[in-house]
Amino acid sequence: MGFRGAFSRPVIVAGAFAVAACTSGLMNERDSNSNSSLAGGQLERLADLSIDALRERTYGESELSIIGPIERLCTSQERDRERPRQAERFMAQYQSEGHSVYTRIDVPFAEPPLQGYPVMVFAHGWVGAENAPNWHFGCTLESSYGDIYGNVINAWAEAGYVVLVPGYRGHGTVDNNPAEGHADMLAWDNGTYLMPSFYAVDVLNLIAGIKLGGGVLVPDETGAAQSVRIDHSRIFMNGHSQGGDVTLTVLAATGEGAASGLELAGGSIWAGNIADRFEQLATFEAMATSPEAFLSGDGSWTATTTGADGSTNPNFVFGYPPDWIGSPHPDEWTWQSETFSRDRVVDALRAKASVMYETLNNQISEFGDLSWTLETTEDGRDIIVHDVRLLDSLRQVGGADAAAFLTEPLNLHFSDRDYYSLPTWNYELCERANAAGGACRTFEYFGNTHSLGISEHEWFSPPETLEGHRQFIEHDLCRFGRASSDEEGSRHCQAQDNR
């Protein structure tokens, strides 16, 4: 194998890929009952998902057990159109909340630094319960964001990082065995916007799992288990879209004072769903189904709330619908009218609020009679008036309101026209994190899509648009560094920062 120099302490095992045994509860021999269960369709309290609760938990239900090289799990299309290889790739299994779940591991061909390889954990975006069992860990070009995800993973491996790509519970199928926890997705991956917190627990168990044995055990050509040296002081996270929510939650749940003792060296979020749950509820469904959310006061599209006649739309949310709509002008629509079928934003709010409150009342024991109402403000805007019992507790979930714990270096990358990661959300989060002593930076990419790419439609991406995707990778590598020191690269990064 190309990275044989990375190994230490060879261990002979009975089978070629039966490497690390699942040792539930190994970390500090902790009492497995000390944490409330975060598996299944029921919770005792919403507070069990809060950042404070996640910081009080310990993690590490098992080490990683290597299943085999990823090549035999990739599709023929990926093999036929393969990118330049930067790493040896494996699939591994580990335990999280009693679920057996998977992660992809890329180990660089390059020799590790003396202190070991740094690590990048890549948190992917929303896949959905229907597609999750067939998710391919950024392996296939045809999968959602497959090509872009593959480029991100490759870039970090080329920079000398071990890259971990967790599937989360319910994601991926290996040797006809789907990841466990799909029922959790069916229960929570809806209008509550709670699922990223469950996924964050899966990531926390993964990070703790690589610490149980001091590194990652992988097989060599003979089937002997070899330990890949890991620099535990340089574990970073990178998250896209819903994975940005996961990343923000993990960052807030770790660090100084966390019971787990887990620390990250920094994080990067691109096109992240980083607002609190109330903001996500008020934004996503309306922008995806109601033209009123992005049209001006006279019903035309101007990318602003104001129409040609000077009238304003009180229910305007954001000026740019998704680029796949083809045209933002209703008079040009055909199939678009079926997708954007809700005439008013209030209909989208009503639909999502109903799902949120029904789920919370039925699946969280402390509730049962939460209620909400709709109200029209003096300026004509329709809003949800939430149950006062929910206001404080739901804001404690996720990292959006946990700026005090976001102290590690953090890069936020976003488009100026992506409603899944509104610019105001990114700027405001960075301001709050920095005010609390953090080190957050923002990078805005004009005319970019949700994947930080360029749309085929000029109304969305004007001709002068530059693709942000490769820029954000370079910004992150400049800030977090490559595995080995690179004087020329350091000068280039310094020049970038001084622009």
Stockholm file with secondary structure:
# STOCKHOLM 1.0

chainA/1-499         MGFRGAFSRPVIVAGAFAVAACTSGLMNERDSNSNSSLAGGQLERLADLSIDALRERTYGESELSIIGPIERLCTSQERDRERPRQAERFMAQYQSEGHSVYTRIDVPFAEPPLQGYPVMVFAHGWVGAENAPNWHFGCTLESSYGDIYGNVINAWAEAGYVVLVPGYRGHGTVDNNPAEGHADMLAWDNGTYLMPSFYAVDVLNLIAGIKLGGGVLVPDETGAAQSVRIDHSRIFMNGHSQGGDVTLTVLAATGEGAASGLELAGGSIWAGNIADRFEQLATFEAMATSPEAFLSGDGSWTATTTGADGSTNPNFVFGYPPDWIGSPHPDEWTWQSETFSRDRVVDALRAKASVMYETLNNQISEFGDLSWTLETTEDGRDIIVHDVRLLDSLRQVGGADAAAFLTEPLNLHFSDRDYYSLPTWNYELCERANAAGGACRTFEYFGNTHSLGISEHEWFSPPETLEGHRQFIEHDLCRFGRASSDEEGSRHCQAQDNR
#=GR chainA/1-499 SS CTTGGGEEEEECCSSSSCCSCCCTTCGGGCCTTSSCCCCSSCBSCGGGGBHHHHHHCCCCSCCCEEEEEGGGGSCHHHHHTCCCCCEEEEEEEEEETTEEEEEEEEEESSCCCTTCEEEEEEECCCCCTTTGGGCCTTCCTTSTTHHHHHHHHHHHHHTTCEEEEECCTTCCEETTEECSCHHHHHHHSSTTCCHHHHHHHHHHHHHHHHHHTSEEEEECTTSCEEEEEEEEEEEEEEEETHHHHHHHHHHHHSSTTCTTCCCCSEEEEESCCCSCHHHHHHHHHHHHHCGGGTSCTTSSCCSSSBCTTSCBCTTCCCSCCCGGGSCSCGGGCSTHHHHSCCSSHHHHHHHHHHHHHHHHHHHBTTCSCCCCEEEECTTSCEEEECCHHHHHHHHTBSSTTCGGGCCSEEEEEEETTCGGGCHHHHHHHHHHHHHTTCEEEEEEETTBCTTSCBCSCTTTSCTTCCCHHHHHHHHHHHHHCCSSCCHHHHHHHHHHHTC
#=GC SS_cons         CTTGGGEEEEECCSSSSCCSCCCTTCGGGCCTTSSCCCCSSCBSCGGGGBHHHHHHCCCCSCCCEEEEEGGGGSCHHHHHTCCCCCEEEEEEEEEETTEEEEEEEEEESSCCCTTCEEEEEEECCCCCTTTGGGCCTTCCTTSTTHHHHHHHHHHHHHTTCEEEEECCTTCCEETTEECSCHHHHHHHSSTTCCHHHHHHHHHHHHHHHHHHTSEEEEECTTSCEEEEEEEEEEEEEEEETHHHHHHHHHHHHSSTTCTTCCCCSEEEEESCCCSCHHHHHHHHHHHHHCGGGTSCTTSSCCSSSBCTTSCBCTTCCCSCCCGGGSCSCGGGCSTHHHHSCCSSHHHHHHHHHHHHHHHHHHHBTTCSCCCCEEEECTTSCEEEECCHHHHHHHHTBSSTTCGGGCCSEEEEEEETTCGGGCHHHHHHHHHHHHHTTCEEEEEEETTBCTTSCBCSCTTTSCTTCCCHHHHHHHHHHHHHCCSSCCHHHHHHHHHHHTC
//
